[in-house]
Amino acid sequence: MKLVPLADRVVLKQLEAETKTKTGIILTSSAQEKPQEAEVVAVGPGTDDVKMEVTVGQKVIYSKYAGTNVKMEEEEYIIVKQSDILAIVE
């Protein structure tokens, strides 16, 4: 099964949370902060008013409380509007 976003929606796959701090301290799952960085999995066609600026495979940073979480075939995805994407990570 495949997710195909409509209009100005983007399907993201959230990147894994850090399990260790820069100083080497191992974090428990309850102490790990939900990352706001994700990989673009699918992009909608856009609308007359909105030109899509992200492409599949890019890494992006999205708004903390944005989107709808979806679970398909044991994978978790987030569907957001393009306007909820704050930056492209290069």
C-alpha positions, 0 to 999 in steps of 0.5 A: 500500500502507498500513501499519495498526498492530495493538494499541498500535503506532504508525507514525512517519515520521522527520523529516529530520536537521539539515544545519547547526548553529545557528552555520551549520556544514554537517554531513556525513552521517556527522556528522549525528545520527539525529533522535529526532523523528518524525511520527505516520503511523498509530495502532493501535486500542489494547488493553483495557489501553492507551488510545492517546494519540497521533493522526495528524499529531502530532510526537513524540519517541521512545526512541533505540533503539526500534522496527522500521525498515520501508521501503515504496514508497521511504519509510522508517517506524519502528513503535514501541509507544506506550510508546516514545514519550516526548513530544508536541511542541507 
